[in-house]
Amino acid sequence: MRRAAILLCLAFAACAPADPAFVAERNWELCETSPYSEQKLQACSTVIEDASQSEDRRAAAFINRGAERANLGQHARAIADFGRALRLSPNNAHVHLERGMVHENRGAYDDAVRAFDAALAIEPNMSLAIERREAALGARAQSYREQIDEFTQALADDPRNAELFNARCWVRAVNGEELDLALADCNMALSLDPVQAAALDSRGLVHLKRRDFAAALADYDAALKITPTRGHFMYGRGLARLGLGLKTEGDADLAAAEAAEPGVASLYRGYGVGG
């Protein structure tokens, strides 16, 4: 009889709900250390959704989940996780480092350098960020030269192709190291096709980087006459107007551009212009 009672008690104990604190701690441990991707992702998601967890721990869970997603090649989802981690822990250099490595792995070297710079602004001696930044700069330079060479070779076969001249102008403009050559490319593109809005947009960016805001404004105005609703052109015009001290008009353009093309402000920051 006593043996049956003991077995019954053990059965009830096995079926009883686990202690919530124990479960929360176990999920955190798996989020931190599990070698299995699916288990790690699930545990980190549970930690993130657990309101009883501290903000620091939830931020760390976003970082862990983002890093695991990056390992699985889920770059967009990883970057989203790192963004959410930064909202919880804005001065966390490790988040910027992880995001930079994702950008580097997907070949977005400008974004990678900016992320590593953000990490180093918080922790100037972070050795891995310094190392990865140097690698990203080298890869960016190599990628840039390869793109320029491809367009140059294509133009040798098709020397009156306005779109190729514009493409080479754009790459040089974004890179920002050969602005005189970029301007010459854009001028050639527009001499071959005077109503090519994309080339006006490219030349507008060249002028912005040369701080010739009046010339930039003229180009963006001309581009908008061809394509009046293009947010990309509006944003460039807004920056040109701000450069000329036309704050009201510039701010209105920036707001209209973001409404027309959400995320355009981020694009321009990627080009190295804008706030």
N, C-alpha and C positions, 0 to 999 in steps of 0.2 A: 504493500500500500504506500509506504514512504517513498519507494523508488518511483512509483507512478506519479506521485505528487511532484517529485523533483523534475521528472521529465516534462510534466505539464508546465511547470514554471519556466523551464528552459525554452519550451516552445513559445510561450507567450513573450519571453524576452527577445527571441529571434524575430518575432513578428512586430514587436514594438517599434515605433518610429525612432530613427536615430536622433541623437542630440544635434540640434541645428548648428551649434557652435562647432561640434566635431566635423559635421558635413562641410561647413564653410571653410574650415581649416584644411580639410582634405582636398577640396576643390582648389584652394590656393596652392597647395603643395603640388598638385598635378599640373596646374597652370605654369608653375615655375620649372618643374623638373621632368615632366613626362616625356619620354622619347618617342611617343606615338602621336602622330600629327592629329588624327581625329580626336583622340582623348584630350590632347592639350588644347585644341580649339574649343571643344565643348566645355572643358573646365574653366578656361579663361572667359568664355561667354557667360557662364554661370556666375563667376566672380563679378563681372561687369554689371550684371543684372541684379545683383544682391545689394539691396539698399543698406544692409547692415555693415557692408565693407567700407573701409575708409577711402577717401578720395585718392590718397597716395597708392593704395593697393589696387584700386580700380584703374588708375592711370597705368600702373605697372602691368596689369592684365591686358590693357589695350596694346601696350608695347610688345608684350610677349605674343599676343595673338597676331599683331601686325608682322612681327618678325617671322612667325611660322607661316603666315600667308605669303610673305615674300619668298620664303624657301620653296613654297609650292608654285611659285610663278604667278600668284594672284596680286599683281603689282597695284592695281587700282584700289583693291580692298585693303591692302596693306597700308597704302598712303592714307586712306580714309581713317583707318585705326590710329595712325600716328597723329593725324589732325585732331581726333577726339581726345587722344592722350594729352596733347598740348593745351586743350581747353581746360583740362583738369590740373595740369602741371606745366604752366607756360614757361617756366625757367628750367626745364629739364633738358640738359644738353644731349642726353642719350637719345631722346626722341628725334632730335634734329639729325643726329648721326645715323640712326637707323633709316630715317627717311632719305637722307642723302645717298646711302648705299643702295636703296631701292632704285632711286633715280639713275644712279650710275650704272646699275645692272641692266636697266632698260634703255640705256644710251642717251638719256636726257641729261647731258653733262652740265648745261647751264643751271638747271634746277639742282643738280647734285652739288655744284660749287656753292650755290646760295645756301643750301641746307648745311653744308659743312661750315660755312662762314657763320651761320647762326649758332651752331654748336660751339664754335671757338669764341664767339662773343661772350658766351656764358662761362666756358671753361677753356681759357686760352692755351693751356698746356695739354689738352686732350690729344695724346699722341696718335691714336687711330684716326681722329678727324683730320689732323695735319697730314698724315700719310695718305688717306683716301682723297683729300682735296688735291694734293699734288698729282695723284694718279688721274683724277677726273680732269684736271687742267691739261694734262698730257694727252688724254684720250680726246678731249674736245678739240685741241689743236690739230690732231691727226684727222679727226672726222671732218673738220672744216677744210683742211687742205684737200682731202679726198673729194669732197663735194665740189670745190672750186675746179679741181682737175677734170672731173667728169663733165661739168658745164663747158669748160674750155675745149675739151676734146669734141664735144657735141657741136660747138660753134664752129670748129674747124671744118666740119662736114656741112654745116647749115648756117653760114655766116650772116644771114639776114633774118634770123628767127628772133622776133621781138620777145617772145616768151622766155627763151633761153637767156637772153640778156637780162631780162627782169629777174629771172630766178637767181642768176649769179649776183646781181645787184642786191637782192634780198638777203642772201647768205652773208655777203660782205657787210651789209648794213647791220644785221643782227649781231654778227661777230664784233663789229665796231673797230677793227684794226686796220682796215683798208678803205676808209670812207671816201677818199678821192677816187679810187678805182670803182667803188660802188656807185658814186655819182656819175662817172663816165658810162658805166653799164646802163644805168637808168636812163640817162640822156639818149643813149643809142636806142634803147628799147622804145622810147617815146618818139624818136625821129622816124622809126620804122612803123610805129602804130600810135599816133598822137592821142587816141581816145582809149588807151588801155588803162582802165581804172587801177588795176593791180600795180602797174608800173608807177603811177602817180602816188599810190599808197607807199610803195617801196621808197621812192625818192623823198616822200614826206618824212619817213623814218630817218633817212640819211640826214636831211636838214635838221631834224630834231636833235640828232646826236652831234651835229656840228653847231648846234645852238643858233641856227639861222631860222628863227621862229617865223619871220615874215614869209620866207620862201616855203617853209613847211605849211603854213596856213594856206598859201595860194594853191599848193598841190592838193591838200585835203579838200579844199573847196571845189577844185576841179573834179576830183574823184567823186565827191558827193553829187555833183551835177549829173554825173553818169549813172551813179547808183545811190539815190537819195536816202535809202533806209539802211545802209550798211553801217552797223555799229562800230566796226573796226575803223572805218574812216572817221566817224564822229569822234571816237576817242582820241585819235591822232590830232584832229582839229582842236579838240578841247585842250590837249597838252600844249599845242602851238599858241592858242589864245592865252592860256595861263602864262606861258613864257613871255608874251607881249604885255602882260599886266591886265588882261581883260578877264578878271576873275569871275564876274557874274556869267558872262557868256561861256567861259571855259568850264565852269562847274556845271552849267546847264548841258553842255555837250557831253561831259563825262557821265552824267546821270542818264541822259537819253541813250548813250551808247551801251551802258550796262543793262538798261531795260531791253534794248533791242537784241543784244548778244550777251547774256549773262556769262560772267567770267572773263570778259574782254580786258578788264583792268589787270587781272592776273597775267594775261598774255603779254601785255605791254611791260609789266614788271620783268617778265622773262626776257624781253628784248633789251632790258637795261635802261628803260625810261619810265617815267611815272613814279608816283609815290608808293 
